[in-house]
Amino acid sequence: MKKITMIALAVLTAVSAGAQTVYDATNIAQKDLNGTARFVGMGGAMGALGGDISTIGTNPAGIGVYRSNDAMITFGYSTTGTESKYLGTKFEENKNRWSFDNAGFVISTKIGNHTPLRYVNFGFNYHKTKSFYKNMTMQGMMGSLDGQYVSQIRSMAQQATDGASEFYHRPQYDYPNDGKYLNYGSNNIYNNLYAGWLGAMGYQGNLFYEDESETNNVYSPYIPSEADAYFLSRERGGIDQYDFNISFNVNDRFYFGVTFGAYDVDYNKYSLYDEAFNYTWEDGKNYEEGYSLESFNRIHGSGFDIKLGAIFRPIEDSPFRIGLAVHTPTYYKLTYTTGALLNSDMYLPDGNGDETLTRTTVDTYSALGGRDMDRDFELQTPWVFNASLGYTVGNYLALGAEYEYEDYSSMKFKYPGGDEMAWETGEADLCMKGVNTLRLGAEYKPIPAFALRAGYNYSSAAYKENAIKALPTNSINTDTDFANSKSMNTFTLGIGYRGSLLYADLAYKYDMYKSDFYPFYNDINGPVTPPATSVTNTRSQVLLTLGVRF
């Protein structure tokens, strides 16, 4: 009896996931170039140079370069733009916002001039490590492939079929009183660990039907004509990072530091996907049917990591520096909260046997008794390895270069109890790859109090070319859209003023990357998926830092 109970628990654990995706995880794991205006103006390439509060999050040894106390605050204004092109149809979306980006301080403690340990420094820094603010829209005809209309309904029908098949073949001791098949028509279906929400909502919205020529609940999509699709999404929120640092200066030649980082995640996404069907029936009349699916998603929680760093001068009297740093994975404990609303207008048989246009509403919030669904999970992001070079010429020129590597295929998903989520972890290995990031920066002072800065970043793509958003049969995800982002280029400029006590820095940053967007993915008798929507993503940001050194 005990053995059967343990096996049953294992089965329940295996099917209790189905919420978060590798696309959500990557969105959380990736970081923006942000911090002080000086740091951003130099492209973040200050890992070996140090002397700026923002290096607390890249190479913790950079705080060890300080020889005085420092306190600063940074404000920003940004414009995020998204341009989408699908089969000749073009949309542009922009989002403007003010932000509080950075605040921190360094307390520098001098130990002595003749002891090996010259300084012990303490630092704290808050900054917005990720901004999720973005709008996206696309529209167009989905077309057909191999005589089959392309539609999201195929994904719904296939998930319902696969879920019913898995439920039918489950061990007999598992849910012994639930019957032979999943009852997709019941409101309780949204609490069933075997059922996918996309399939359940499609069934209740009359978007597919049970194929009477088959057995074991095989469902066929109802797609009367080519689909005219419309999609929009609104993403909001961000990740706040809090870094606590201690660093050491040894003989003004070796610098060591360690940073403990705490993270607060709040990501919100609203999406709407709509398909309209227009066709002419045998009587010559024009008929219109369709549906819309709205998804409301939120991921929130917290995490932590540890960063270790070192800077050293290979030649004692040389201004050339080498920096090395390693960041542990960020260990997140997160909650995925979701709800969905489907409205359909379909021709259904009435009591007289005639087909009448019938509006159906399926609301998971109501079906769950006035609440959304919460699923807790743990996420482990990649390790980060960083190497940097720095060189100064007198007091008027500083040059920095930095290379960073993180392998996104190594991300791991876990249940709250610590057991691995095999599906999601496997998807990370299938869809993701290592990312190489290069940062270059320069600062030139024509006069001691005034500085000019410039920087450049390049990051390779995190997604493999054939990456897709695959949902398990029991997934509660109803937003099927995904975008495979390509390499990113970032250009920065900056100016700065240094007085005897106060200083001010101003920086401009421009990010640009392209991505291939899909509102859904089908693989039923061959991929029946729409062509990629070409998306160009840009972000312009102005940062102002005000500080005091004493």
C-alpha positions as CSV (number, residue, x, y, z in Angstrom):
1,M,0.0,0.0,0.0
2,K,2.9,2.4,0.8
3,K,4.5,1.7,-2.5
4,I,1.3,2.5,-4.4
5,T,0.9,5.7,-2.5
6,M,4.5,6.8,-3.3
7,I,4.0,6.0,-7.0
8,A,0.7,8.0,-7.0
9,L,2.5,11.0,-5.4
10,A,5.2,10.8,-8.0
11,V,2.6,10.9,-10.8
12,L,0.8,13.9,-9.1
13,T,4.2,15.7,-8.9
14,A,4.9,14.9,-12.6
15,V,1.7,16.5,-13.7
16,S,1.4,19.4,-11.3
17,A,3.5,21.8,-13.4
18,G,2.5,23.3,-16.7
19,A,2.6,27.1,-16.0
20,Q,5.9,28.9,-16.6
21,T,7.8,28.6,-19.9
22,V,11.4,28.9,-21.0
23,Y,10.5,32.2,-22.6
24,D,9.3,33.6,-19.3
25,A,12.5,32.4,-17.6
26,T,14.8,33.9,-20.2
27,N,13.0,37.2,-19.9
28,I,13.6,37.2,-16.2
29,A,17.2,36.0,-16.4
30,Q,18.4,38.6,-18.9
31,K,19.5,42.0,-17.6
32,D,19.6,45.5,-19.0
33,L,22.6,47.8,-19.2
34,N,21.6,50.2,-16.4
35,G,23.1,52.0,-13.4
36,T,24.9,55.3,-13.0
37,A,25.1,57.6,-16.0
38,R,28.9,57.3,-16.0
39,F,28.8,53.5,-16.1
40,V,26.2,53.5,-18.8
41,G,28.0,56.2,-20.8
42,M,31.0,53.9,-20.9
43,G,29.0,50.9,-22.1
44,G,29.3,49.2,-18.7
45,A,32.9,48.3,-19.6
46,M,34.3,49.2,-16.2
47,G,35.0,45.8,-14.7
48,A,38.7,46.2,-14.6
49,L,38.7,50.0,-14.1
50,G,36.4,50.1,-11.1
51,G,35.7,53.2,-9.1
52,D,32.0,53.3,-10.0
53,I,29.1,52.1,-7.8
54,S,27.6,50.1,-10.7
55,T,30.6,47.8,-10.9
56,I,29.2,46.3,-7.6
57,G,27.0,44.1,-9.9
58,T,29.5,43.2,-12.6
59,N,32.9,42.9,-10.9
60,P,32.6,43.4,-7.1
61,A,36.3,44.2,-6.8
62,G,35.6,47.6,-8.5
63,I,34.4,49.0,-5.2
64,G,37.9,48.3,-3.8
65,V,39.4,51.0,-6.0
66,Y,37.5,53.7,-4.0
67,R,39.6,55.9,-1.7
68,S,36.8,58.2,-0.5
69,N,33.1,58.0,0.4
70,D,30.5,58.3,-2.3
71,A,26.7,58.6,-2.5
72,M,24.6,59.0,-5.7
73,I,21.2,58.8,-7.2
74,T,20.1,58.3,-10.8
75,F,16.9,59.1,-12.7
76,G,15.9,58.1,-16.2
77,Y,13.5,58.7,-19.0
78,S,13.0,56.0,-21.7
79,T,11.1,55.4,-24.9
80,T,10.5,51.8,-25.9
81,G,9.5,51.2,-29.5
82,T,8.3,48.0,-31.3
83,E,7.8,47.8,-35.1
84,S,6.2,44.7,-36.4
85,K,5.8,43.6,-40.1
86,Y,3.6,40.7,-41.1
87,L,3.0,40.1,-44.8
88,G,3.0,43.8,-45.6
89,T,1.0,44.9,-42.6
90,K,3.0,47.2,-40.4
91,F,2.4,48.4,-36.8
92,E,4.4,50.7,-34.5
93,E,4.0,50.8,-30.8
94,N,5.8,53.2,-28.3
95,K,5.9,53.4,-24.6
96,N,7.4,56.4,-22.7
97,R,8.1,56.5,-19.0
98,W,10.1,58.1,-16.2
99,S,12.0,55.9,-13.9
100,F,14.1,55.9,-10.7
101,D,17.0,53.8,-11.8
102,N,19.8,53.8,-9.2
103,A,20.8,54.8,-5.7
104,G,23.8,53.8,-3.7
105,F,26.7,54.6,-1.5
106,V,30.3,53.5,-0.7
107,I,32.0,53.9,2.7
108,S,35.7,53.8,2.2
109,T,37.9,52.9,5.3
110,K,41.6,53.5,5.1
111,I,43.7,50.9,7.0
112,G,47.1,52.4,6.4
113,N,49.8,53.4,3.9
114,H,52.4,50.8,4.9
115,T,50.3,47.8,5.6
116,P,49.5,45.3,2.8
117,L,45.8,45.9,3.3
118,R,45.3,49.6,2.4
119,Y,41.5,49.9,2.3
120,V,38.4,48.0,3.3
121,N,35.3,49.4,1.5
122,F,31.6,48.7,2.0
123,G,29.0,49.4,-0.6
124,F,25.3,49.3,-1.2
125,N,23.5,49.8,-4.5
126,Y,20.0,49.6,-5.8
127,H,19.2,49.7,-9.5
128,K,16.5,48.6,-11.9
129,T,18.2,45.6,-13.5
130,K,15.3,44.9,-15.9
131,S,12.4,46.8,-17.4
132,F,9.6,44.8,-18.9
133,Y,7.7,47.8,-20.4
134,K,6.8,47.0,-24.0
135,N,3.7,47.0,-26.3
136,M,3.3,44.8,-29.3
137,T,0.7,44.5,-32.1
138,M,0.4,42.4,-35.3
139,Q,-2.4,41.6,-37.7
140,G,-2.9,39.6,-40.9
141,M,-4.3,36.6,-42.7
142,M,-2.9,33.3,-41.3
143,G,-3.1,31.5,-44.7
144,S,-3.0,27.7,-45.2
145,L,-0.3,25.0,-45.5
146,D,-0.8,21.7,-47.4
147,G,-4.6,22.4,-47.7
148,Q,-5.0,23.1,-44.0
149,Y,-6.0,26.5,-42.6
150,V,-3.5,27.9,-40.1
151,S,-5.2,28.6,-36.8
152,Q,-4.6,28.6,-33.1
153,I,-7.6,26.3,-32.8
154,R,-5.4,23.5,-34.0
155,S,-3.3,23.9,-30.9
156,M,-6.4,23.9,-28.7
157,A,-7.8,20.7,-30.3
158,Q,-4.4,18.9,-30.1
159,Q,-3.9,19.7,-26.5
160,A,-7.4,18.4,-25.6
161,T,-6.7,15.2,-27.6
162,D,-3.3,14.6,-26.0
163,G,-4.6,15.4,-22.5
164,A,-7.5,13.0,-22.9
165,S,-5.1,10.3,-24.2
166,E,-2.7,10.7,-21.2
167,F,-5.6,10.7,-18.8
168,Y,-7.0,7.5,-20.3
169,H,-3.7,5.8,-20.0
170,R,-2.9,6.9,-16.5
171,P,-2.4,4.3,-13.7
172,Q,-5.7,2.9,-12.4
173,Y,-4.9,4.0,-8.9
174,D,-4.6,7.6,-10.0
175,Y,-8.0,9.5,-9.7
176,P,-10.0,6.3,-9.6
177,N,-13.3,8.1,-9.4
178,D,-12.8,10.6,-12.1
179,G,-14.1,8.4,-14.9
180,K,-12.5,7.2,-18.1
181,Y,-12.0,10.6,-19.9
182,L,-11.5,14.2,-19.0
183,N,-14.7,16.1,-18.8
184,Y,-13.8,19.3,-20.7
185,G,-17.3,20.7,-20.3
186,S,-17.0,21.0,-16.5
187,N,-15.8,24.0,-14.6
188,N,-13.8,21.6,-12.4
189,I,-11.6,20.9,-15.4
190,Y,-9.5,23.9,-14.5
191,N,-8.5,22.2,-11.3
192,N,-7.7,18.9,-12.9
193,L,-3.9,18.4,-13.0
194,Y,-4.1,16.4,-16.3
195,A,-6.1,19.1,-18.2
196,G,-4.6,21.9,-20.3
197,W,-6.5,25.2,-20.1
198,L,-6.1,26.0,-23.8
199,G,-7.9,22.8,-24.7
200,A,-10.6,23.2,-22.1
201,M,-11.4,26.7,-23.1
202,G,-11.5,25.8,-26.8
203,Y,-13.9,23.0,-26.1
204,Q,-16.2,25.1,-24.0
205,G,-16.1,27.8,-26.6
206,N,-17.2,25.4,-29.3
207,L,-14.0,25.8,-31.4
208,F,-13.5,22.1,-32.0
209,Y,-15.6,19.0,-31.8
210,E,-15.2,15.3,-31.0
211,D,-14.5,13.3,-34.1
212,E,-17.1,10.6,-34.1
213,S,-15.1,8.4,-36.4
214,E,-12.4,8.1,-33.7
215,T,-12.3,6.7,-30.2
216,N,-10.7,7.8,-26.9
217,N,-11.7,11.5,-27.3
218,V,-10.0,12.7,-30.5
219,Y,-10.9,16.3,-31.2
220,S,-10.9,18.0,-34.6
221,P,-10.6,21.8,-35.0
222,Y,-13.5,23.7,-36.6
223,I,-11.9,26.3,-39.0
224,P,-14.4,27.3,-41.6
225,S,-12.1,29.6,-43.6
226,E,-8.8,31.4,-43.6
227,A,-8.3,33.2,-40.3
228,D,-7.9,36.9,-40.1
229,A,-5.8,37.3,-36.9
230,Y,-5.1,40.2,-34.6
231,F,-2.7,40.2,-31.7
232,L,-1.7,42.7,-29.0
233,S,0.3,42.4,-25.8
234,R,1.1,44.8,-23.0
235,E,4.0,44.0,-20.7
236,R,4.8,45.9,-17.5
237,G,6.9,45.7,-14.4
238,G,10.6,45.1,-13.7
239,I,13.2,43.5,-11.6
240,D,14.8,45.5,-8.7
241,Q,18.3,44.5,-7.7
242,Y,19.8,45.3,-4.2
243,D,23.6,44.7,-3.9
244,F,25.6,44.6,-0.7
245,N,29.4,44.6,-1.1
246,I,32.6,44.3,0.8
247,S,35.9,44.8,-1.0
248,F,39.6,45.0,-0.2
249,N,42.6,47.0,-1.6
250,V,45.9,45.1,-1.1
251,N,49.1,47.2,-1.9
252,D,47.2,49.4,-4.3
253,R,47.7,46.5,-6.8
254,F,45.3,43.7,-5.9
255,Y,41.6,44.3,-5.3
256,F,39.1,41.7,-4.2
257,G,35.4,41.9,-3.6
258,V,32.2,40.0,-2.9
259,T,28.7,41.1,-3.5
260,F,25.5,39.6,-2.2
261,G,22.5,40.4,-4.5
262,A,18.8,40.3,-3.7
263,Y,16.2,40.6,-6.4
264,D,12.5,41.5,-6.5
265,V,10.5,40.4,-9.6
266,D,7.2,41.8,-10.7
267,Y,6.3,40.9,-14.3
268,N,2.8,41.5,-15.8
269,K,1.6,40.6,-19.2
270,Y,-1.8,41.1,-20.9
271,S,-2.4,39.6,-24.3
272,L,-5.3,39.4,-26.7
273,Y,-5.5,37.1,-29.7
274,D,-8.4,37.2,-32.1
275,E,-9.4,35.2,-35.1
276,A,-12.2,36.1,-37.5
277,F,-13.6,33.8,-40.2
278,N,-15.5,35.0,-43.3
279,Y,-17.0,32.6,-45.8
280,T,-19.8,32.2,-48.3
281,W,-22.2,29.3,-47.8
282,E,-24.1,27.4,-50.4
283,D,-27.0,29.7,-50.1
284,G,-24.8,32.6,-51.3
285,K,-24.9,34.4,-48.0
286,N,-21.8,35.7,-46.2
287,Y,-21.2,34.3,-42.8
288,E,-18.8,35.6,-40.0
289,E,-17.6,33.7,-37.0
290,G,-14.7,34.0,-34.7
291,Y,-13.3,34.1,-31.2
292,S,-11.0,36.2,-29.0
293,L,-8.8,34.9,-26.2
294,E,-7.5,37.2,-23.5
295,S,-4.7,36.1,-21.1
296,F,-3.8,37.8,-17.8
297,N,-0.4,36.7,-16.5
298,R,1.9,37.7,-13.6
299,I,5.2,36.4,-12.3
300,H,6.4,37.7,-9.0
301,G,8.8,36.7,-6.3
302,S,12.4,37.1,-5.1
303,G,15.8,35.7,-5.5
304,F,19.5,36.0,-4.6
305,D,23.0,35.4,-5.9
306,I,26.6,35.9,-4.9
307,K,29.2,37.6,-7.1
308,L,33.0,37.3,-6.6
309,G,35.6,39.5,-8.3
310,A,39.2,40.4,-8.5
311,I,41.3,43.2,-10.2
312,F,45.1,43.1,-10.4
313,R,47.9,45.0,-12.1
314,P,50.3,42.4,-13.7
315,I,53.1,45.0,-13.6
316,E,53.2,47.0,-10.4
317,D,53.8,50.5,-11.9
318,S,51.7,49.9,-15.1
319,P,48.2,51.5,-15.5
320,F,47.1,48.2,-17.2
321,R,44.5,46.2,-15.1
322,I,42.9,42.8,-15.5
323,G,39.6,41.9,-14.0
324,L,37.9,38.6,-13.4
325,A,34.5,37.9,-11.9
326,V,32.1,35.0,-11.5
327,H,28.4,35.2,-10.6
328,T,26.5,32.3,-9.1
329,P,23.1,31.5,-10.6
330,T,20.3,33.6,-9.3
331,Y,18.0,31.4,-7.2
332,Y,14.5,32.6,-7.6
333,K,11.3,31.5,-5.8
334,L,8.5,32.7,-8.0
335,T,4.7,32.5,-8.3
336,Y,3.0,32.3,-11.7
337,T,-0.6,33.8,-11.5
338,T,-2.9,33.5,-14.5
339,G,-6.4,33.8,-15.7
340,A,-8.1,33.8,-19.1
341,L,-11.2,34.9,-20.9
342,L,-12.5,33.5,-24.2
343,N,-15.4,34.9,-26.2
344,S,-16.7,33.1,-29.3
345,D,-19.3,33.8,-31.9
346,M,-20.0,30.5,-33.6
347,Y,-23.0,29.0,-35.6
348,L,-24.5,26.3,-33.4
349,P,-27.6,24.1,-33.9
350,D,-30.6,25.4,-32.1
351,G,-33.7,23.5,-30.9
352,N,-35.2,23.4,-34.4
353,G,-32.1,22.0,-36.0
354,D,-31.1,25.3,-37.5
355,E,-27.7,26.9,-37.0
356,T,-27.8,30.1,-35.1
357,L,-25.0,32.5,-34.3
358,T,-24.3,31.9,-30.6
359,R,-22.1,33.9,-28.3
360,T,-20.2,31.9,-25.6
361,T,-18.1,33.3,-22.8
362,V,-15.5,31.1,-21.0
363,D,-14.0,32.8,-17.9
364,T,-11.5,30.9,-15.8
365,Y,-11.8,33.5,-13.0
366,S,-15.5,32.6,-12.6
367,A,-14.9,28.8,-13.1
368,L,-12.4,28.9,-10.2
369,G,-14.8,30.5,-7.9
370,G,-13.7,34.1,-8.2
371,R,-9.9,33.7,-8.2
372,D,-6.9,33.3,-10.5
373,M,-4.7,30.2,-10.5
374,D,-1.4,30.4,-8.7
375,R,1.5,28.0,-9.3
376,D,4.8,28.3,-7.3
377,F,8.1,27.3,-8.8
378,E,11.8,27.8,-8.5
379,L,14.1,29.1,-11.2
380,Q,17.9,28.8,-11.4
381,T,19.5,31.2,-13.9
382,P,22.9,30.5,-15.6
383,W,26.3,31.1,-14.1
384,V,28.0,34.2,-15.4
385,F,31.7,34.4,-16.2
386,N,33.3,37.8,-16.7
387,A,36.8,38.9,-17.9
388,S,37.8,42.6,-18.3
389,L,40.7,44.8,-19.3
390,G,41.3,48.4,-18.3
391,Y,44.0,51.0,-19.2
392,T,44.4,54.6,-18.2
393,V,46.6,57.3,-19.7
394,G,47.4,59.9,-17.1
395,N,44.3,61.4,-15.6
396,Y,42.6,62.2,-19.0
397,L,41.9,58.9,-20.7
398,A,40.4,55.6,-19.5
399,L,39.7,52.6,-21.8
400,G,37.8,49.5,-20.8
401,A,36.9,46.2,-22.5
402,E,34.8,43.4,-21.1
403,Y,33.7,39.9,-22.1
404,E,30.9,37.9,-20.4
405,Y,29.5,34.5,-21.0
406,E,26.3,32.7,-19.7
407,D,24.8,29.5,-21.0
408,Y,21.0,29.8,-21.0
409,S,20.5,26.2,-21.8
410,S,21.7,25.4,-18.3
411,M,18.7,27.1,-16.7
412,K,16.8,24.8,-14.3
413,F,13.2,24.8,-13.1
414,K,12.2,23.2,-9.8
415,Y,9.0,22.5,-7.8
416,P,8.8,24.3,-4.4
417,G,10.0,21.1,-2.7
418,G,13.2,21.1,-4.8
419,D,12.4,18.3,-7.3
420,E,13.3,19.1,-10.9
421,M,10.6,20.1,-13.4
422,A,11.8,17.8,-16.2
423,W,9.6,19.3,-19.0
424,E,10.7,22.9,-18.5
425,T,14.4,22.1,-17.8
426,G,14.4,20.0,-21.0
427,E,12.9,22.8,-23.0
428,A,15.7,25.1,-21.8
429,D,18.3,22.6,-23.1
430,L,16.4,22.2,-26.4
431,C,15.7,25.9,-27.2
432,M,18.5,28.0,-25.5
433,K,22.2,28.4,-26.0
434,G,25.2,30.3,-24.6
435,V,25.3,34.1,-24.9
436,N,28.5,36.0,-25.5
437,T,28.5,39.7,-24.5
438,L,31.2,42.2,-25.5
439,R,31.4,45.7,-23.8
440,L,33.7,48.5,-24.9
441,G,34.0,51.9,-23.3
442,A,36.1,55.1,-23.2
443,E,36.3,58.2,-21.1
444,Y,38.2,61.3,-22.2
445,K,38.8,64.4,-20.1
446,P,39.7,67.5,-22.1
447,I,39.9,69.3,-18.8
448,P,40.1,67.7,-15.3
449,A,36.5,68.7,-14.4
450,F,34.8,67.7,-17.6
451,A,34.5,64.2,-19.2
452,L,33.3,62.8,-22.6
453,R,32.3,59.1,-22.8
454,A,31.2,56.6,-25.4
455,G,30.5,52.9,-25.3
456,Y,29.3,49.9,-27.3
457,N,27.7,46.5,-26.3
458,Y,27.1,43.4,-28.4
459,S,25.2,40.4,-27.1
460,S,24.6,37.3,-29.2
461,A,21.2,35.6,-29.4
462,A,20.0,33.4,-26.5
463,Y,17.5,31.4,-28.6
464,K,18.4,28.6,-31.1
465,E,17.0,29.2,-34.6
466,N,14.5,26.3,-34.2
467,A,13.3,27.4,-30.7
468,I,9.5,27.1,-30.1
469,K,7.1,27.7,-27.2
470,A,6.0,24.2,-26.6
471,L,3.3,23.7,-23.9
472,P,2.8,20.4,-22.1
473,T,-0.7,18.9,-22.3
474,N,-1.6,20.0,-18.8
475,S,-0.3,23.6,-19.2
476,I,-2.4,26.4,-17.7
477,N,-0.8,28.8,-20.1
478,T,-3.2,30.3,-22.6
479,D,-0.8,32.9,-24.1
480,T,0.7,30.9,-27.0
481,D,2.8,33.7,-28.5
482,F,6.6,33.8,-28.4
483,A,9.4,35.7,-30.0
484,N,12.9,34.4,-30.8
485,S,15.1,37.4,-30.2
486,K,18.3,37.9,-32.1
487,S,21.6,39.6,-31.2
488,M,21.4,43.0,-29.5
489,N,23.5,46.1,-30.2
490,T,23.8,48.9,-27.7
491,F,25.3,52.4,-28.3
492,T,26.0,54.9,-25.5
493,L,27.2,58.4,-25.1
494,G,27.8,60.5,-22.0
495,I,29.2,63.6,-20.4
496,G,30.2,64.4,-16.9
497,Y,31.2,67.1,-14.5
498,R,33.4,66.6,-11.4
499,G,33.7,69.4,-8.8
500,S,35.6,69.2,-5.5
501,L,32.6,67.7,-3.8
502,L,29.6,67.4,-6.1
503,Y,29.4,65.7,-9.5
504,A,26.8,65.2,-12.2
505,D,26.7,62.8,-15.2
506,L,24.4,62.5,-18.1
507,A,24.2,59.5,-20.5
508,Y,22.2,58.4,-23.5
509,K,21.7,54.7,-24.4
510,Y,20.2,53.2,-27.5
511,D,19.3,49.4,-27.7
512,M,18.3,47.7,-30.9
513,Y,17.5,44.0,-31.6
514,K,15.3,42.1,-34.0
515,S,13.1,39.1,-33.3
516,D,10.9,36.6,-35.1
517,F,7.4,36.6,-33.5
518,Y,4.8,33.9,-33.7
519,P,1.3,34.1,-32.2
520,F,1.3,30.3,-31.8
521,Y,3.0,27.2,-33.0
522,N,1.3,24.1,-34.4
523,D,2.8,20.7,-35.3
524,I,-0.1,18.6,-36.4
525,N,0.6,16.4,-39.4
526,G,3.5,18.8,-40.1
527,P,4.0,22.3,-38.9
528,V,0.9,24.4,-39.6
529,T,2.2,27.6,-38.3
530,P,2.0,31.2,-39.6
531,P,5.0,32.9,-41.2
532,A,7.2,34.8,-38.7
533,T,6.3,38.4,-38.0
534,S,9.5,40.5,-38.3
535,V,9.9,42.7,-35.2
536,T,12.4,45.5,-34.6
537,N,12.7,46.4,-30.9
538,T,14.4,49.7,-29.8
539,R,14.8,51.5,-26.6
540,S,16.2,55.0,-26.0
541,Q,17.1,56.0,-22.5
542,V,18.5,59.2,-20.9
543,L,20.0,58.9,-17.4
544,L,21.0,61.6,-15.0
545,T,23.2,60.9,-12.0
546,L,23.8,63.3,-9.1
547,G,26.3,62.5,-6.5
548,V,28.7,63.6,-3.8
549,R,32.2,62.4,-2.9
550,F,33.7,63.2,0.4
